[in-house]
């Protein structure tokens, strides 16, 4: 099954753009007026992504667990800036919404720790609770997939089913960082129990800097990898992020060609 993402169209040119640490503008990094906290996310919020382009399939990494949990709030006891993440799954034949697709995410907490692997992702420096880089002490092994969970925690993992507009929304926290990787969220899309996409979602670096200047993120220092230095980074999956009350709202269109 071919995979695609609906990319930013030229009608976003009038909006402010943000840049990476290297100074290059990032697709998806446009900023718009803040939305009211808790406001319904309708298809109009995704209107700036009007064209469909092939999306990257990116490694699932070593920390995936099939938790099989449909839930709207995956924060549990994790502290951090509230993040409403909404994906709109679209059929690339006309960019029409796909109902009943499962959108699943997982990511590290503000201290760089993954649930299910807390001990494995602890102790590599970079401040309290720092996670190591690929292959390093306390960090994920090289490559992706295949690791067995070492504990029963499941924070910051879960899925939602898309509605008639193709939209699925999950409340989480803004992810932290660990050495060797830029800030990211892992994601999968399933149709009728069949996995059709594994990818990673990113944030523009100006947004990362603003979030990490505040508690609890500012208790850590030593971040060593940014978007333009991460070999897995794709500008095609940079989230469009706006302020949302005391937190943030991030949006992305994800298309599939069936």
C-alpha positions in Angstrom: 0.0 0.0 0.0 1.5 3.3 -1.1 1.8 6.0 1.7 1.7 9.7 1.4 1.2 12.9 3.4 -0.7 16.0 2.4 1.9 18.7 2.4 1.8 22.4 2.9 0.5 24.4 -0.1 1.6 27.8 -1.2 -1.3 29.5 0.5 0.7 29.4 3.7 3.2 31.9 2.3 1.6 34.8 4.1 2.0 33.2 7.5 5.0 33.6 9.8 7.5 30.8 9.5 10.0 29.5 12.0 13.5 28.0 11.4 15.7 25.2 12.4 18.9 25.7 14.4 20.7 25.8 11.1 18.5 28.6 9.8 16.5 26.7 7.1 12.7 27.2 7.1 10.8 24.0 7.9 7.6 22.9 6.1 4.8 22.5 8.6 6.5 25.0 11.0 4.0 27.8 10.2 2.4 29.6 13.1 -1.1 30.9 13.2 -3.3 32.7 15.8 -3.6 30.7 19.0 -6.8 28.7 19.3 -9.1 28.7 22.3 -8.1 26.0 24.8 -10.2 22.9 24.3 -11.7 24.1 21.1 -13.0 21.4 18.7 -10.5 20.6 15.9 -12.4 20.6 12.7 -11.2 20.0 9.1 -10.8 23.8 8.6 -7.8 23.7 11.0 -6.0 21.5 8.4 -6.8 23.7 5.4 -3.2 25.0 4.9 -2.2 21.5 3.8 -4.0 21.3 0.5 -1.8 19.1 -1.7 -0.7 15.5 -1.3 2.9 14.4 -1.5 4.6 11.1 -0.7 5.5 10.8 3.0 8.6 9.2 4.5 8.4 5.8 6.2 10.7 6.2 9.3 12.0 3.6 11.7 9.8 2.7 14.7 12.9 2.6 16.9 13.6 0.2 19.8 10.9 1.3 22.2 7.7 0.3 20.5 5.1 -1.6 22.5 1.8 -2.8 21.1 -0.3 -1.6 24.0 -3.6 -1.9 22.1 -5.1 1.0 24.1 -7.6 3.4 22.6 -7.6 6.4 24.9 -7.8 10.2 24.4 -5.4 11.2 27.2 -2.1 9.4 27.5 -0.3 11.6 30.1 -0.9 9.5 33.2 1.5 11.0 35.9 3.9 12.7 33.4 4.5 16.4 33.9 5.2 18.8 31.0 3.5 21.2 28.7 0.1 19.9 27.6 0.0 19.0 23.9 -3.1 18.3 21.9 -1.9 16.3 18.9 -4.3 15.9 16.0 -3.8 13.9 12.8 -6.1 13.9 9.8 -5.8 10.7 7.8 -6.6 11.2 4.1 -6.9 9.1 1.0 -4.6 10.7 -1.5 -7.1 10.1 -4.3 -8.6 13.6 -3.8 -7.4 13.9 -0.2 -10.7 12.6 1.1 -10.9 11.8 4.8 -10.4 8.2 6.0 -12.8 7.1 8.7 -12.0 4.5 11.4 -8.2 4.5 10.8 -6.2 4.0 14.0 -3.6 6.7 14.8 -1.1 5.5 17.4 1.7 7.5 19.1 4.5 7.0 21.6 7.3 9.2 22.8 9.6 10.0 25.7 8.7 12.2 28.7 10.2 15.5 29.7 13.2 13.8 31.1 13.9 11.7 28.0 12.4 8.4 29.4 10.2 5.9 27.6 7.6 4.0 29.4 8.2 0.3 29.4 11.9 1.0 29.3 12.5 3.4 32.1 15.6 1.7 33.5 17.0 1.2 30.0 16.6 5.0 29.1 18.1 6.4 32.4 21.6 7.5 33.5 23.4 8.8 30.5 23.8 12.3 31.7 22.3 15.4 30.1 20.7 16.4 33.4 18.3 14.5 35.7 16.6 11.6 34.0 18.7 12.0 30.8 18.4 9.3 28.1 21.4 8.2 26.1 21.8 8.3 22.4 21.7 5.3 20.0 24.0 2.6 21.3 25.2 4.7 24.2 24.8 4.0 27.9 21.2 4.3 29.0 20.0 4.9 25.5 18.4 3.0 22.7 20.4 0.4 20.8 21.3 1.1 17.1 18.6 0.4 14.5 14.9 0.1 15.2 12.5 -2.4 16.8 12.9 -5.7 18.5 13.5 -4.6 22.2 11.4 -6.3 24.9 9.8 -4.1 27.6 11.6 -4.0 30.9 8.8 -2.6 33.1 5.0 -2.4 33.2 4.7 1.4 32.8 2.8 2.6 29.7 2.7 6.4 30.0 2.7 8.5 26.8 1.5 5.6 24.7 -1.9 5.2 23.1 -4.2 5.5 20.0 -7.4 7.1 18.8 -9.7 6.2 15.9 -10.4 8.8 13.2 -13.8 10.3 12.9 -15.9 11.0 9.8 -13.5 13.9 9.0 -10.5 11.6 9.2 -9.4 13.3 12.4 -7.9 11.6 15.5 -6.9 13.7 18.6 -4.7 12.6 21.5 -3.8 14.7 24.6 -0.2 14.2 25.7 2.8 16.3 26.8 5.4 18.0 24.7 8.2 15.4 24.4 11.6 16.0 25.9 14.9 15.0 24.4 17.7 12.4 24.8 21.2 12.3 23.4 21.7 11.4 19.8 18.1 12.3 18.6 16.2 15.5 17.9 12.8 16.0 19.5 10.3 13.6 18.0 7.1 11.6 18.4 6.7 8.1 16.9 3.5 7.3 15.1 1.7 4.5 13.3 -1.4 4.3 11.2 -3.6 1.2 10.9 -6.5 0.3 8.6 -8.6 -2.7 9.5 -5.8 -4.0 11.8 -3.2 -3.7 9.1 -0.3 -1.4 9.7 0.1 1.0 6.7 2.5 3.6 8.1 5.3 3.9 10.6 6.8 7.4 10.8 8.1 10.1 13.2 6.7 13.6 13.8 8.9 16.6 14.6 8.7 20.2 15.8 10.4 23.3 14.5 13.4 24.4 16.6 12.2 27.8 17.7 9.2 26.0 19.3 11.5 23.5 20.9 13.7 26.3 22.3 10.7 28.1 23.8 9.3 25.0 25.4 12.6 23.8 26.8 13.2 27.2 28.5 10.4 26.5 30.9 9.9 23.9 33.7 10.2 21.0 33.9 12.3 20.9 30.7 14.8 23.6 31.9 16.1 21.3 34.6 18.1 19.5 32.0 20.9 20.8 29.8 23.3 19.3 27.2 20.9 18.7 24.3 23.3 17.6 21.5 21.1 16.9 18.4 18.8 19.2 16.5 16.6 18.8 13.5 19.3 19.5 10.9 21.8 17.2 12.6 19.5 14.1 13.0 19.8 11.5 10.2 16.1 10.4 10.7 14.6 13.9 10.5 12.2 14.7 7.7 10.9 18.2 7.1 7.8 16.5 5.5 6.5 15.4 9.0 7.1 18.7 10.9 4.0 19.4 12.9 2.1 22.7 12.6 2.1 23.9 16.2 0.2 26.8 17.8 -0.5 28.0 21.3 -3.5 26.3 22.9 -4.4 28.0 26.3 -1.6 27.0 28.6 -0.3 24.3 26.2 0.1 23.7 22.5 -1.9 22.2 19.6 0.0 20.3 16.9 -1.6 19.3 13.6 -0.6 17.1 10.7 -2.2 15.6 7.6 -1.3 12.0 6.9 -2.5 10.5 3.6 -2.7 7.0 2.3 -3.1 5.8 -1.3 -5.5 2.9 -1.3 
